[in-house]
Amino acid sequence: MSFFQLAVLVASLLTASSHAAGVTGSPAGFASGTTGGGSAVAAAPSDIAELKLWLSDAEARVILIDKEFDFTGSGGMCTDCECCIPTSNACGSAGQNAIVNSLTWCDPYPKTTCTYDKTGQSGLEVASNKSIVGVGDGAVIRGQGLRFVNGNTNIIVQNVHITDINPQYIWGGDAIYMDDTDLIWLDHVKISLVGRQMISMGFNSNGRVTISNTEFDGQTSWSASCDGHHYWTILGLGLNDKVSFYNNWLHHTSGRSPDIGYPSTWHFFNNYWSNNTGHAFSVTADSSVLVEGNVFDDVKTTMEGEPAGVFVVNSTTSSACSTTLGRTCYENIVLNSGSLTPQSMANQTTLDALVSAKEPAVAISAATDVASYVVANAGIGKLGSSEQASGTSSVSPSASPTSSFTTSSATTLATKAAKTTSTFTSSATTLATKASKTSSLSMVTQVTSASTSTQTAAATATAAAEDDECEA
């Protein structure tokens, strides 16, 4: 074989590989039908400039993230710029100061100077019809998040780790921000070390969204709650958003896991919350949130306040849920955590809203084995391990009380990992309360005691955030 023939053969094999690469499965739930870049030839950008171009151009694309794309410093540094020291930062370099911006958030607090990466404050804008797919377990976007805005729709992000976005600073940047979009599927994503929200959904409608098999890793050296846990996790403020949220792992967080406001419909099922030193849910009354088949493990406060917009499935409410949705509803499991009992009263309005929202078919399992399954499958480098993503579920959509139901065959769950495993147990005991969501300023007070040395210390931190434009 001549050198030319060999070169042609290699090129053809590479082209075939590019065609074969792409999105694994398809989304269940509200974002069902999302195709991203569709059948476009999959290709990997050579550098951050080409990745930025491909994300924002008008072509349908399947973009392969086959290595780490490091945007750190590419937008310039802000040196000796103005920051503030919020009351929450009672632990100095282990806490978070905040970047002064055009909002008024920093106005009440003493000022200081800081140096941060301007790149992280403005995410990479993603145009319509894009699939952003990681290759293997080394697909990383560092230093800058993604933005789905301005009417751009039909976007898939799969098997990508977004990390290191000014984690020292509140207002340092979001991992994923969406506002005025539709048909978004986030699957097998990992998010860690961000300054602000891991996922932030702005005031305009974000339409139909599915978030699945994703790891929200809150471990940090810069904590607004001064305990190594990330506070700003998920903020959902979109008007009439419809979100299916399943098989996700949220760990080492201390708040907003999630924080949901304004009229929207969310379905949380088969997720695993672990090692949360503050609160998981914070929900306003005008939202409609169904919580079923989840596991809460070492979560100080599972549900903040008594939100009228939440329906929690338990032994008291499961019958009402099943009657309205026409299928089996699954109870949650609560281990070493704050009780879900205050929310045991049926909220018929929430169930009716879910029926009206017409969520497409999803596979829901009993919560018994959710923890081990989610830990084994959520995050990057684990594609192909979850049949839920392929949309082959056998649970009928909750569009009609007469819908038929068959026990899910889509997911076989492993035996739950031993509760004594040190990876999933809390290393500190933290008491936390957050003031009412109806207040213009939410406050969370944390009292943390050390657990890994004979020394004991107590610190009180207040993480403040306005529940209006400042939150988005």
N, C-alpha and C positions, 0 to 999 in steps of 0.2 A: 504494500500500500504506500503510495507516494505521500510526501508531507502535505501536499495540497488536499488529497483525499482524506487524510487524517484530520486536518483542520476543519474540513466540511462536516465530517462525522461528529467531531466534538461540538461544533456550533449547533448542529441539528439536535444533539442530545440536550444541550443547554436550553435551546428554544422549547423543546418538549417539556423539560423540567419547569420552565417558566409558565407554560400553559397549564401544567398540572397543579402548580402551587396556587394557593389562594385561600379563601374562607372555608373553614370547616363547619358543616352543618348550616342551619338556618334558625332564626330566632323564633321562640315560642312567645306567647303573650301579646301584648299590645303592639309591639313592633314587628309582628308577623308580616311577612311580605317585603321586608327591607332587603334590598339586593346589593347595596353599595355600588362597587365598580362592575358588578355583574360578570360578564364573560370577557372583559378586557384582559389583555395579556399581562400576566403578573410580572413585575420588574422591580428591581431594587435600586434606589437612588445611590449615586456615588458619594455624596457628601450632604452637609446640611443645607447648602444653597439649593441643590437639586430637589431635596426632600421638600423644602419650603415651597418651591415652585410647583411641584407636582400636587401638593396638598391644595393649593389655591387656584390652579388653573381650571378651565371649563371642561376638560376632558374627563370622561369616566375612567377611573384608574383602579387597579389593584396594586397597591404599593407595599412592597415587601420590606419589612424592617429586619435586616439580616445581621445587624451589629448594633453597637451603641452609637447613636447620633447625639453628640454633645453640643448643645447650644449655649452652654455656660459662657458668659462674657461676650457673646457675639453681638449683643445689642448695646454693649458699653456698660461701664460701671458708674454708679453714683457714689462719689467719695465725699465723706464728711457732709452728708446730706441730713436734712431734718427728720428726726424720728421723735416718738414720745414714749414715755414709760407708763404703761397702763397700771392700774391698781393690781391687776392680776399678777404682774411680774414682781413677786415678793422673793424671788429666788435668784435674781441677778442673771448671770450668763446661762443658767439652766432654764430660764423662762423666755418669753417672747416680748420684745419691744415691738412697736408698731411704726410703720412708715407713714409719715404725714402726706396726705394726698388732698384732692379737691373736696373731699367730704369733710364733715365736721367731727368725725369720730375721735380724733386726737385732741380736740379743743380743751377738754377738762384736765388733761394730764400734763405733767412737767415734760419739757422738751430736752432732747439730747441730740448728739450727732451719730450717724451710723454710715456704714458703707455696704451697699447691696448691689446686686446684679439687676440692671434695668430690663434685661431680657425677659426675666420671669414674670414681670408685671403685665406683659402683653402676650397672650397666647398665640399659637400658630393657627391662623384661620383656615378652616377646612371647607372647601366648596362641595357642592352636591355630587352625589354618585361616586363616592370614594370608599374603597375598602383599604384599611390600614392593618396589615397582618404581619405579626411577628413570626420569625423563623426560629424554631428551637426554643431554648430558654435564655438566650442572650439578647433579646430584642428590647432595647432601652431607648427612650427619649428622655434626655437629661437636660434640666435647666429651663425648660419651657413647656407649657401645657398646650392643650388643643381647644379651639373655639369653634362652636357650631352656631352661627348667627346669621342675621340678615336674610332669612328665608331659605338658607341652604338646607337641603334635606337628603334623606337616603344615604346614611353614613354608617359604616361598620368599623369598629375598632376591636381587634381580636389579638390576644396573646402578646400584649405590649406592656412593658413596665414604664410608667411615667414617674419621675422622681427628681429630687434635689432642686426644688424651686424656692429659693430663699427661705429655707425652713426656719431660720432664726427670727423671721419678721412677720407679724400680722400685716396683711395687705401685701405680702410678698409675691402672691400669684396663686392661681387655681390650677389644678391638674387638668380638669375638664370643665369648661364653661359653655352653657347653651342658653340661647335666648332667641325666640322666633325661629323655630326649626320644626322638624317632624321626621318620623321614621329613623330613629337612632338606636343602634344595637351596640352595647358595650359588653364584650364577652371575654372571659379569661384575661382580664386586665389586672395589673397590680398597680396600686398607687401608694407611694410612701414619700415622706420627707417633703412636705409642701408647707408654704407659709400660711396659706389661707384654706380655702375649701378643697377637699378632694374632688367633689362634684358640686357644682353650683348651677342652679337653674333659675334664670332670670324671670322677670315679671311677665313678659310676653309668652304666649302659648308655645310650649315645646312639643306639642302634639303627642305622638305615640312613641314611647320609649321602652326598651327592654334592657335591664342590667342583670347580667347572669354570670355565675362562676367567677366572680371578681373578688380580689383580696384587697381590703382596705387596711393597710398596715400602719397603725398609729405610733409605733415605737419611734421615739425622737429624743434628741438631747436638748431640744428647745421647746418646752411645753408651757402653754398658756395656763395649765392647771398645776404647773410646778411639780409634776410627778412622772415625767417621762412618757406621758400619754398625750396624743394629739386631740385637741378639742374640736376643731373645725372640720367636720367629716362630710356630711351631705346636707345641702341646703336646697329645698324645693319650694320655689316661690312662683312657679309658672301658672298662669291662668288656664284652667281646664286641661292641665297635663294629664296624661294617662300613662301610668308607669307599672310595668311588671318587674318585680325585683325578687330574684330567686337564686338559690345555691351560692350565695355570697358569704364571705367570711369577714366580719368586722371585729378587729381585735386591737387592744391597747389604745382605745379611744377614751375620751372623758366627756364627750358631749356631742350634740347634733348628729346623732347616729340612727336616724336622721332628724332634721328639723324641717317640718312641712307646714306651709301656710297657704292661705288663699284657696279658692275652690279648685280642687284637683282630685283625681282618683288614683290611689296606689294600692297594689296588691303585693304584700310581702309574704312569701312562703318558702319554707325549707332553707332558711338562712341560719347562720350560726354567729351569735354575738358572744365574745369571750373577753374577759379581762377589761371591763369598762369601769373606770373609777368614778364616773359621773352619771350621766343619764344616756339612755339609748334614744327612745322616741320623745319628741316634743312636737305636738300637733295642735293646730288651731281648730276651732269648732266647725269652720266652713269647709274643711277638707273631708274626704271620704277615704278611710284607710282600713283595709282588711288585713289582719295579722293572723296567720294560721300555719301550723306545722313547723314552727321555728324552735330553736333552742337558745335560751339565754343562760349563759354560764359565767358566774362571777361578774354580774352586772349590778352595780350598786342600785341604780334606779332604772327599772325597765321602761317605765312610762311616766313622764313628768306631768304632774298635775292630773286633772281628770278631763281630758279632751273629749268633747261630745262627738268628734268626727271619727273616732276609732271604734272598730268592732274587733274585739279579741276573742278568738274561738277558745272556749274551755268547756268544762263539763256542763256549765249552766247555759251556755249560749249555742252550743253546737247544733242543737235541734232546730233553733230558729234559722241558723245559717243554712243548714241542709234543706230546710223547707223552702226558703226563698231562692236559693241558687240551684235547687234540683239536683244536688250531688252531695257526696259525703264531704263534710268540712272537718279538718284535722286540728286537734288541740295542740297548743304549744307546750314545751317542756321548760320549766324554770328551775335552775340548779344554783344554789348558793347566791341567789339574786333577789332584788326587790320584787315584791309580789305584783302580779297582774290582776289580782282580785278586785281592786277598785274599779276596773273596767269590765267587770263581769256582766253588767246589765246590757242587754241586747240593744244595739243601735240600728233600728230598722232603716233609717235614712241612709246609712252607709251601705247596707246591703242593696237597697233599691238603686243607689247610684252605681254600684258595680254591675248590676243587671243592665242598667241603661247604657253603661260604657261599652258593653258587648266585647269583653276581653276574649280574643281567640283562644283556642284550645291550649291548655297547659297541663303538664303532668305533676300531680301533687302527691307526695308520699307522707306517711305518718312520720312524726318527728323523732321516733326512737333511734334511728341510725343516722340522722342528719349531720351531727357533729363530725363524725369520722369521715363521712363521705365528703363533706365540704372541705375539710382540712386537706384531704388527699387530692381534691380536684380543682379547688379555686386558685386562680392566679395563672402565671405564665408557665410555659413548658409542659402543659398538661392537656393539650388538645386531644380530642378523640376519646376522652374518658367519660364524657357526659352525653348520654343520648337525648337528654332534654333539649340540647341545643339543636338537634336535628329536626325538631318539630314533630316527632313521632308519638307524641303523648296520646293517651287514651282517655283523658278527661275532657268532657265536652265543655265548650265555653259557657260562661255564666250569663248567657243572654236571655234565658228563659227558664222559669221554674220547672218546665217540663223536660228540660234537657236530660238525656240519659247519662249514666255514669258507670264506668268500669274501673276497677282498681288499677292504678298505674302499673304498667309493665315496662315502662321506659327506663326506670332507674333501679338498679340493684344496689342496695346500700350495704356497706361493710359494718362489722360490729363496732359499736362505739368505743373509742379509745378510753383507756382507764383515766378516771378523773384525777388520779394522783400524778399524772405526767406533768413534769415541771414546766414543759413548754407552754402549757395552757393554763397554768394557775397563776393567780395574781401574786406579785412579790411585795405588794404594799396594800394597806387597807386605807381607803380614802372615803371620807364622808363628804357628800356633795348635795347642795340644793341649788335650784335655779329659780329665780323669781318668775312670776306669772308672765306668759307670752303676751298677755294683753298690755303689759307695760311697754312704754316706748323704749325702755332700756332693760335688757335681760341681764341678770347677774347670776353667776355661779360661784359659790363659795366652797373651797376645797380645804380640808384639813387632812394632811398627809402625815403618817407616821412611818419611820424607817423600819425595814424588816430584815435587812441583811447585815446588820452590825449591832453591837450592844448599845450603841448610842441611839437615843431617841430624839426626834425633833418634830416640831409642829409648825406648819406654815399655813397661813390663810391667804388664798389667792382669789381674786375676783375677775372673771373673764366677762367683759362687757361687750355687747354688740347690739346695735339698733335693729329693730325688726322691720325696717323699711328699706330705703335705697342703700343704706350702708351695708346691709346683709348681702346684697347681690354682688 
